Amino acid sequence: HLIDDHFIQGLPEGSPIWTADDVAADPDNVWDEAAVVDAHAHTGWMYDYFHQRHGWEGLDGENGRILSIVNFELRNAFFAPPPFGPEGTGVMGYGTAPLEMTEEPWTNLDTVAHEMTHGVMHYAVSERTDSPFGLTSEFSGDGGTLRLGPTSFTDGAGTTRTCETTAVVAERSTRDGPIEVRVPAGRVAGRFALATGQGRAVDEAIADIFAEAAGFFHEDAGAPADYIQEGDQEDPVIRSLLDPRSVPLTPRFPQYVFPDAYGDRYEFALLWVVEGEIITFSPWIFLNGQYVLRLSRPGYGGEHWNSTILSHAFYLAIEGGTHRTSGMTVEGVGGDNRAEIERIFFRAIAELIPARASLPIAAAVIRQAAFDLAPGSDAQRAVDQALRAVGL
């Protein structure tokens, strides 16, 4: 898409700009670029799902143009909100998934639907709440759920760490250039302050939920309908809504699995410069208040990991079953009635949820949406049972 002059003015010299050459084209209209074809087709499938199931048109709800970039040299995909993208309205980006024999484009339906849902949720929440970050914020911290951890812990190297001795060295920008600073662990009354990126976890859960919903919606057209993120990719499964604990967080540590209950969420010691001024998440990870693992660098809040708590509740509300961790039984509405549960979750996020919501707040607005749309029904009961089963 050609860029109007006002998008180019003011850019530093040498900055990349979008031109007509960046738009996918084929002279004979026989398209053989897999990434382009898949991204375009699956974007259309997801558009149809939101429009036909929920009456939502496009990413912004107003049929604004949907833009995607393919063939990034990265093993990932993303949604970049406004003001990014060729027209300043946001953009989806899809890389490639390197395999042993080939490089498969990361443009399967699960991925495209997941990233488009991020876009829909960004517009729905940010426009309604006037929050530029939608469900998240510059620091997507505890969402009001910060809690105190231990006074000390012993790391994998056998070193005992206290709040006073635990810190990371980070680079900070100054007028005179970057400098290295020691960023200590956050503490309250001598105990580690623990939190997790709950706003982002809600966002990731909803993206998985509607990606899987789209698979069932288009099942007759050959879409994967399996409650498994990346079930249609040759790479290993990323997350399972059906049985989160069947998937390890990382092959390096198979004993640590995706949680299916709020009490088993992963938390991170916070980092701050002065007491109460939160900077980011540390690399030290805690489970049930106890240290378990360290990442290679700070900044991640466990949003993908903890997302399966809420997305598993969605699965239970439809399919039912006995919760693996709590032992509670959920009487789901059944696959033939899945649209009822999908509409409840969509109303909760698109019309009710506040910006930067925690998982418990998300559960509260989902219950409210169930009451609004289906008071006294099997769907309302199933939603309540499913949320209780996962500890929400």
C-alpha positions as CSV (number, residue, x, y, z in Angstrom):
1,H,0.0,0.0,0.0
2,L,1.4,3.4,-1.0
3,I,2.2,5.7,1.9
4,D,0.9,9.2,2.0
5,D,3.5,11.9,2.4
6,H,2.6,12.7,6.0
7,F,3.7,9.2,7.1
8,I,7.2,9.8,5.7
9,Q,7.9,13.3,6.8
10,G,10.0,13.7,9.9
11,L,11.6,10.2,9.7
12,P,15.4,10.2,10.5
13,E,17.6,9.9,7.4
14,G,17.9,6.3,6.4
15,S,14.8,5.1,8.1
16,P,12.9,2.4,6.2
17,I,9.6,3.4,4.6
18,W,6.8,1.4,3.0
19,T,6.4,1.5,-0.7
20,A,4.4,-0.2,-3.4
21,D,7.2,-2.7,-3.8
22,D,6.5,-4.1,-0.4
23,V,3.0,-5.3,-1.4
24,A,2.7,-8.9,-2.5
25,A,1.8,-9.2,-6.2
26,D,1.6,-11.9,-8.8
27,P,1.6,-11.0,-12.6
28,D,-0.6,-14.0,-13.7
29,N,-2.6,-14.3,-10.5
30,V,-1.4,-17.8,-9.9
31,W,0.0,-17.4,-6.4
32,D,2.7,-19.8,-5.3
33,E,4.2,-17.9,-2.3
34,A,2.9,-20.0,0.6
35,A,3.3,-17.4,3.3
36,V,1.3,-14.8,1.2
37,V,-1.5,-17.2,0.3
38,D,-1.9,-18.6,3.8
39,A,-1.8,-15.3,5.6
40,H,-4.3,-13.8,3.2
41,A,-6.7,-16.8,3.3
42,H,-6.5,-17.3,7.1
43,T,-7.0,-13.6,7.7
44,G,-10.2,-13.9,5.7
45,W,-11.3,-17.0,7.7
46,M,-10.8,-15.1,11.0
47,Y,-12.6,-12.1,9.6
48,D,-15.5,-14.3,8.8
49,Y,-15.5,-15.9,12.3
50,F,-15.6,-12.5,14.1
51,H,-18.2,-11.1,11.7
52,Q,-20.5,-14.0,11.6
53,R,-20.3,-15.1,15.2
54,H,-20.0,-11.8,17.0
55,G,-20.9,-9.1,14.6
56,W,-17.4,-7.6,14.8
57,E,-15.9,-6.4,11.5
58,G,-12.2,-6.3,11.0
59,L,-9.7,-5.5,13.7
60,D,-11.2,-2.2,14.7
61,G,-14.8,-3.3,14.5
62,E,-15.3,-0.7,11.7
63,N,-14.0,-2.7,8.7
64,G,-10.7,-0.9,8.7
65,R,-8.1,-2.4,6.4
66,I,-6.2,-5.4,7.8
67,L,-2.5,-5.4,7.1
68,S,0.0,-8.3,7.5
69,I,3.7,-8.7,6.9
70,V,5.1,-12.1,6.0
71,N,8.6,-13.8,5.6
72,F,10.2,-12.1,8.6
73,E,13.5,-13.8,9.5
74,L,12.3,-14.7,13.0
75,R,10.7,-17.8,14.5
76,N,7.7,-16.0,15.8
77,A,4.6,-14.0,15.0
78,F,3.2,-10.8,16.5
79,F,0.6,-8.1,16.5
80,A,2.0,-4.5,16.6
81,P,-0.6,-2.0,17.7
82,P,-1.0,1.5,16.4
83,P,0.9,3.6,15.5
84,F,2.9,0.8,14.0
85,G,2.2,-0.6,10.5
86,P,2.2,0.7,7.0
87,E,-0.8,2.9,7.7
88,G,-0.3,3.5,11.4
89,T,-3.2,1.3,12.3
90,G,-1.4,-1.8,13.5
91,V,-0.1,-4.8,11.7
92,M,0.4,-8.5,12.0
93,G,3.8,-10.0,11.4
94,Y,4.6,-13.6,10.6
95,G,8.0,-15.2,10.5
96,T,9.1,-18.6,9.4
97,A,9.3,-21.7,11.5
98,P,12.6,-23.4,10.7
99,L,12.3,-27.2,10.6
100,E,14.8,-29.9,9.9
101,M,14.1,-30.1,6.2
102,T,12.4,-26.9,5.3
103,E,11.3,-23.5,6.6
104,E,7.5,-23.6,7.0
105,P,5.9,-20.1,7.0
106,W,4.3,-19.3,10.4
107,T,1.0,-18.5,8.8
108,N,-1.2,-21.4,9.8
109,L,-4.7,-20.7,11.0
110,D,-3.9,-21.1,14.7
111,T,-1.2,-18.4,14.4
112,V,-3.0,-16.0,12.2
113,A,-6.2,-16.3,14.2
114,H,-4.2,-15.8,17.5
115,E,-2.5,-12.6,16.3
116,M,-5.7,-11.2,14.8
117,T,-7.4,-11.7,18.1
118,H,-4.7,-9.6,19.7
119,G,-5.6,-6.9,17.3
120,V,-9.3,-7.2,17.9
121,M,-8.9,-7.1,21.7
122,H,-6.5,-4.2,21.5
123,Y,-9.1,-2.1,19.6
124,A,-12.0,-3.3,21.6
125,V,-10.4,-2.5,25.0
126,S,-8.3,0.6,24.1
127,E,-11.2,2.3,22.4
128,R,-13.6,1.6,25.2
129,T,-11.3,2.5,28.1
130,D,-9.0,5.1,26.5
131,S,-6.0,3.0,27.4
132,P,-3.4,3.0,24.6
133,F,-2.2,-0.4,25.7
134,G,-5.5,-2.3,25.8
135,L,-5.4,-5.1,28.3
136,T,-1.8,-4.5,29.0
137,S,0.3,-1.5,30.0
138,E,3.9,-0.3,29.8
139,F,4.6,-2.4,32.8
140,S,2.1,-5.3,32.6
141,G,2.6,-6.1,36.2
142,D,0.5,-7.7,38.9
143,G,-2.9,-6.2,38.0
144,G,-3.4,-5.7,41.8
145,T,-2.2,-9.2,42.7
146,L,1.3,-8.6,44.0
147,R,2.2,-10.9,46.9
148,L,5.1,-11.5,49.2
149,G,7.5,-14.4,48.7
150,P,10.2,-15.8,50.9
151,T,13.0,-13.8,52.6
152,S,15.6,-15.8,50.8
153,F,16.0,-18.7,48.3
154,T,18.8,-21.0,47.1
155,D,19.4,-20.9,43.3
156,G,20.4,-23.7,41.0
157,A,24.1,-23.1,41.7
158,G,23.6,-23.5,45.4
159,T,23.9,-19.8,46.2
160,T,21.5,-18.4,48.9
161,R,20.0,-15.2,47.8
162,T,18.3,-12.5,49.9
163,C,16.5,-9.4,48.7
164,E,19.7,-7.4,49.4
165,T,22.0,-9.6,47.4
166,T,19.7,-10.3,44.5
167,A,20.1,-7.9,41.5
168,V,20.7,-7.7,37.8
169,V,22.9,-5.4,35.9
170,A,21.0,-3.5,33.2
171,E,21.8,-0.8,30.7
172,R,20.1,2.6,31.2
173,S,20.0,5.4,28.7
174,T,21.3,8.8,29.8
175,R,22.1,12.1,28.0
176,D,25.7,11.1,28.0
177,G,25.0,7.7,26.6
178,P,24.1,4.3,28.1
179,I,25.4,3.3,31.5
180,E,25.2,0.1,33.5
181,V,23.2,0.2,36.6
182,R,22.5,-2.4,39.3
183,V,18.8,-3.1,39.6
184,P,17.9,-4.8,42.9
185,A,15.1,-7.2,43.6
186,G,11.9,-5.6,44.9
187,R,11.2,-6.3,48.6
188,V,8.6,-5.6,51.2
189,A,9.5,-6.1,54.9
190,G,12.6,-8.1,53.8
191,R,10.6,-10.5,51.6
192,F,10.7,-10.8,47.8
193,A,7.8,-9.0,46.0
194,L,6.3,-11.5,43.5
195,A,4.0,-10.8,40.6
196,T,3.2,-12.0,37.1
197,G,2.1,-10.3,33.8
198,Q,-1.6,-11.0,34.4
199,G,-3.0,-8.4,31.9
200,R,-0.9,-10.0,29.2
201,A,-1.9,-13.5,30.4
202,V,-5.5,-12.6,29.9
203,D,-4.7,-11.2,26.4
204,E,-2.8,-14.4,25.5
205,A,-5.6,-16.6,26.8
206,I,-8.2,-14.8,24.8
207,A,-6.0,-15.0,21.7
208,D,-5.7,-18.8,22.1
209,I,-9.4,-19.1,22.9
210,F,-10.7,-17.5,19.7
211,A,-8.0,-19.0,17.5
212,E,-9.3,-22.4,18.6
213,A,-12.9,-21.2,18.2
214,A,-12.2,-20.3,14.6
215,G,-10.9,-23.8,14.0
216,F,-14.2,-25.3,15.1
217,F,-16.1,-22.6,13.2
218,H,-14.3,-23.6,9.9
219,E,-14.0,-27.3,10.7
220,D,-16.1,-28.3,7.6
221,A,-13.7,-26.4,5.4
222,G,-10.7,-28.4,6.8
223,A,-9.6,-26.2,9.6
224,P,-8.0,-27.9,12.7
225,A,-10.5,-28.3,15.5
226,D,-8.5,-29.6,18.4
227,Y,-8.1,-27.1,21.3
228,I,-4.3,-27.2,20.7
229,Q,-2.3,-24.1,19.7
230,E,-0.1,-25.0,16.8
231,G,-1.9,-28.3,16.3
232,D,-1.9,-27.5,12.6
233,Q,1.9,-26.8,12.5
234,E,4.7,-29.4,12.1
235,D,6.5,-27.9,15.0
236,P,5.7,-29.3,18.6
237,V,2.6,-28.2,20.3
238,I,2.9,-24.8,22.0
239,R,-0.1,-24.9,24.4
240,S,-3.1,-27.1,25.0
241,L,-6.4,-25.8,26.2
242,L,-7.6,-29.4,26.7
243,D,-4.8,-30.5,29.0
244,P,-2.4,-27.7,29.8
245,R,-0.2,-29.8,32.1
246,S,0.6,-32.2,29.2
247,V,2.9,-29.6,27.7
248,P,6.2,-28.7,29.3
249,L,7.2,-25.0,29.4
250,T,10.5,-25.9,27.7
251,P,12.2,-29.1,26.6
252,R,15.1,-28.3,28.9
253,F,12.9,-28.5,32.0
254,P,10.1,-31.0,31.3
255,Q,9.2,-31.2,35.0
256,Y,7.7,-27.7,34.7
257,V,4.5,-27.7,32.8
258,F,1.8,-25.2,31.8
259,P,-0.6,-24.6,34.7
260,D,-4.3,-25.4,34.7
261,A,-5.1,-23.7,38.1
262,Y,-4.6,-20.2,39.4
263,G,-2.9,-21.4,42.5
264,D,-0.2,-22.9,40.3
265,R,0.6,-19.8,38.3
266,Y,4.3,-18.9,37.8
267,E,5.4,-15.7,39.5
268,F,8.6,-13.6,39.2
269,A,10.5,-11.6,41.7
270,L,10.1,-7.9,40.7
271,L,13.0,-5.5,40.1
272,W,12.9,-1.9,41.1
273,V,15.3,1.0,41.5
274,V,13.6,2.6,44.5
275,E,11.1,0.9,46.7
276,G,7.8,0.7,45.0
277,E,9.0,1.9,41.6
278,I,8.6,-1.2,39.6
279,I,10.9,-1.6,36.6
280,T,10.3,-5.1,35.3
281,F,10.2,-8.8,36.1
282,S,13.4,-10.5,37.2
283,P,14.6,-13.8,35.7
284,W,13.9,-15.6,39.0
285,I,10.8,-17.7,38.9
286,F,8.6,-18.9,41.8
287,L,5.9,-21.5,42.0
288,N,3.6,-21.6,45.0
289,G,5.9,-19.1,46.6
290,Q,9.1,-21.2,46.2
291,Y,12.0,-20.6,43.8
292,V,12.1,-23.1,40.9
293,L,13.9,-21.7,37.9
294,R,15.9,-18.8,36.4
295,L,15.6,-17.4,32.9
296,S,18.6,-16.2,31.0
297,R,17.5,-12.5,31.2
298,P,14.8,-10.3,32.9
299,G,11.7,-8.8,31.4
300,Y,9.3,-11.8,30.8
301,G,6.2,-12.0,33.0
302,G,5.0,-15.5,32.2
303,E,2.0,-14.3,30.2
304,H,2.1,-17.3,27.8
305,W,2.6,-19.8,30.6
306,N,-0.2,-18.5,32.8
307,S,-2.6,-18.0,30.0
308,T,-3.7,-21.6,30.0
309,I,-5.4,-21.1,33.4
310,L,-8.2,-19.1,31.7
311,S,-8.1,-20.8,28.3
312,H,-8.6,-24.2,30.1
313,A,-11.7,-22.8,31.7
314,F,-13.1,-22.0,28.3
315,Y,-12.5,-25.6,27.2
316,L,-14.2,-27.0,30.3
317,A,-17.2,-24.8,29.9
318,I,-17.8,-26.4,26.5
319,E,-16.6,-29.9,26.8
320,G,-16.9,-30.5,30.6
321,G,-15.0,-33.0,32.6
322,T,-13.1,-33.5,35.8
323,H,-10.4,-30.9,36.4
324,R,-7.0,-32.6,36.7
325,T,-5.7,-30.5,39.6
326,S,-8.7,-29.5,41.7
327,G,-10.7,-32.7,41.0
328,M,-13.9,-30.6,40.5
329,T,-16.4,-31.8,37.9
330,V,-17.7,-29.4,35.2
331,E,-20.8,-30.1,33.3
332,G,-20.1,-28.4,29.9
333,V,-22.7,-27.3,27.4
334,G,-21.4,-29.6,24.7
335,G,-19.8,-28.9,21.3
336,D,-23.2,-28.2,19.7
337,N,-23.6,-25.3,22.0
338,R,-20.1,-23.9,21.9
339,A,-21.3,-20.6,20.3
340,E,-23.0,-19.7,23.6
341,I,-19.7,-19.9,25.5
342,E,-17.8,-18.1,22.7
343,R,-20.3,-15.2,22.8
344,I,-20.0,-15.0,26.6
345,F,-16.2,-14.7,26.5
346,F,-16.4,-12.2,23.6
347,R,-18.8,-9.9,25.4
348,A,-16.7,-10.0,28.5
349,I,-13.6,-8.9,26.8
350,A,-15.0,-6.7,24.1
351,E,-17.6,-4.8,26.2
352,L,-16.8,-5.2,29.9
353,I,-13.2,-5.9,30.9
354,P,-11.2,-2.9,32.2
355,A,-7.7,-2.2,30.9
356,R,-4.8,-4.0,32.6
357,A,-7.1,-6.6,34.2
358,S,-5.9,-9.5,36.3
359,L,-7.0,-13.1,35.8
360,P,-9.5,-12.8,38.7
361,I,-11.0,-9.6,37.2
362,A,-11.3,-11.4,33.9
363,A,-13.1,-14.2,35.6
364,A,-15.5,-11.7,37.2
365,V,-16.4,-10.0,33.9
366,I,-16.9,-13.4,32.2
367,R,-19.3,-14.3,34.9
368,Q,-21.1,-11.0,34.4
369,A,-21.3,-11.6,30.7
370,A,-22.8,-15.1,31.3
371,F,-25.4,-13.5,33.5
372,D,-26.1,-10.8,30.9
373,L,-26.5,-13.2,28.0
374,A,-27.8,-16.4,29.5
375,P,-29.1,-15.9,33.1
376,G,-30.1,-19.2,34.8
377,S,-29.0,-21.2,31.8
378,D,-26.8,-24.3,31.4
379,A,-24.2,-21.9,29.8
380,Q,-24.1,-19.7,32.9
381,R,-23.7,-22.7,35.1
382,A,-21.0,-24.2,33.0
383,V,-19.0,-21.0,32.9
384,D,-19.2,-20.6,36.7
385,Q,-18.2,-24.2,37.3
386,A,-15.3,-24.0,34.9
387,L,-13.9,-20.8,36.5
388,R,-14.2,-22.3,39.9
389,A,-12.4,-25.5,38.8
390,V,-9.4,-23.5,37.7
391,G,-9.3,-21.5,40.9
392,L,-10.9,-18.3,39.6
